[in-house]
Amino acid sequence: MTPRLDPNAIAPDAMQPMLRLEHYVRNCGLEQSLVELVKIRASQINGCAFCLHMHTADARAQGETEERLYLLDGWRESPLYSERERAALAWTESLTLIARTRAPDSDYEALKAQFDEEEQVKLTLLIVTINGWNRIAVGFRAVHPVKAADAVA
């Protein structure tokens, strides 16, 4: 994988609004474990290796279990996720795949049952933000860090 360009180096002023939005959603009051699960799930759907590497490491550093990380793609079939996490993950999938899902009422009803209106806005901005980062990273072919021992020749 060869990076296409580094948007932070090329257009730092253009990247500032994304960085401010990221700072906001990271500190908006939603549970950090939930924030990371949402970022990981959207990044799985979007195939963003850079973000998957970053957010799985962040989740582990915050105490997330390997089992929950491994099973995240199959969260609907696993009892390891709370009802609040399930609602957030369903909303994440709905908005990440919005051209296909059209954000169905059933997902919104599940969201409303677990999140107050302010939290709904914050969660939606979180999903918008990670989808934006995924598009930047995938589009410009950002490469996640690789340990020398893990590199393939």
CORMO-V25810 format. One record per residue. RES is the residue in three letters. SS is DSSP state (H for helix, E for strand, L for the rest). PSI is psi in whole degrees, 0 to 359 (999 if undefined). NEAR is the number of other C-alpha atoms within 8 Angstrom. Layout:
<<RES	SS	PSI	NEAR> <RES	SS	PSI	NEAR>>
This chain:
<<MET	L	125	4> <THR	L	123	5> <PRO	L	145	9> <ARG	L	313	7> <LEU	L	165	8> <ASP	L	103	9> <PRO	H	331	9> <ASN	H	327	7> <ALA	H	322	6> <ILE	H	317	7> <ALA	L	67	8> <PRO	H	324	9> <ASP	H	324	6> <ALA	H	331	6> <MET	H	343	10> <GLN	H	316	8> <PRO	H	322	8> <MET	H	318	8> <LEU	H	322	8> <ARG	H	319	8> <LEU	H	317	9> <GLU	H	315	10> <HIS	H	317	8> <TYR	H	307	8> <VAL	H	329	11> <ARG	H	333	10> <ASN	L	24	7> <CYS	L	353	7> <GLY	L	349	5> <LEU	L	151	10> <GLU	L	134	6> <GLN	H	324	8> <SER	H	320	9> <LEU	H	317	10> <VAL	H	313	11> <GLU	H	321	12> <LEU	H	317	11> <VAL	H	315	13> <LYS	H	320	13> <ILE	H	315	12> <ARG	H	316	13> <ALA	H	319	14> <SER	H	328	15> <GLN	H	312	10> <ILE	H	318	8> <ASN	H	355	9> <GLY	L	37	7> <CYS	L	95	11> <ALA	H	320	9> <PHE	H	311	11> <CYS	H	324	14> <LEU	H	315	11> <HIS	H	311	9> <MET	H	310	9> <HIS	H	334	11> <THR	H	322	11> <ALA	H	317	8> <ASP	H	318	9> <ALA	H	316	12> <ARG	H	318	10> <ALA	H	333	7> <GLN	L	3	8> <GLY	L	6	6> <GLU	L	144	10> <THR	L	151	7> <GLU	H	319	7> <GLU	H	315	6> <ARG	H	326	10> <LEU	H	316	9> <TYR	H	325	7> <LEU	H	1	9> <LEU	H	320	9> <ASP	H	337	7> <GLY	H	31	7> <TRP	H	329	11> <ARG	H	333	5> <GLU	H	6	5> <SER	L	138	8> <PRO	L	6	6> <LEU	L	356	6> <TYR	L	138	9> <SER	L	167	7> <GLU	H	323	7> <ARG	H	316	9> <GLU	H	319	9> <ARG	H	317	11> <ALA	H	318	12> <ALA	H	320	12> <LEU	H	320	11> <ALA	H	317	9> <TRP	H	321	12> <THR	H	312	13> <GLU	H	318	12> <SER	H	315	13> <LEU	H	326	12> <THR	H	325	10> <LEU	L	34	9> <ILE	H	327	10> <ALA	H	330	5> <ARG	H	319	5> <THR	H	328	9> <ARG	L	25	9> <ALA	L	74	10> <PRO	L	152	8> <ASP	H	324	6> <SER	H	320	6> <ASP	H	323	12> <TYR	H	322	10> <GLU	H	319	8> <ALA	H	320	9> <LEU	H	312	13> <LYS	H	329	10> <ALA	H	339	7> <GLN	H	340	9> <PHE	L	134	10> <ASP	L	174	8> <GLU	H	319	7> <GLU	H	318	7> <GLU	H	326	9> <GLN	H	318	11> <VAL	H	314	8> <LYS	H	316	11> <LEU	H	318	10> <THR	H	318	9> <LEU	H	323	9> <LEU	H	314	14> <ILE	H	317	14> <VAL	H	316	9> <THR	H	311	12> <ILE	H	325	11> <ASN	H	324	12> <GLY	H	313	8> <TRP	H	319	9> <ASN	H	318	12> <ARG	H	324	9> <ILE	H	311	8> <ALA	H	316	12> <VAL	H	316	11> <GLY	H	319	7> <PHE	L	6	11> <ARG	L	49	11> <ALA	L	138	12> <VAL	L	126	9> <HIS	L	159	9> <PRO	L	144	4> <VAL	L	126	6> <LYS	L	142	6> <ALA	H	321	5> <ALA	H	337	4> <ASP	H	350	6> <ALA	L	140	7> <VAL	L	132	3> <ALA	L	999	2>>
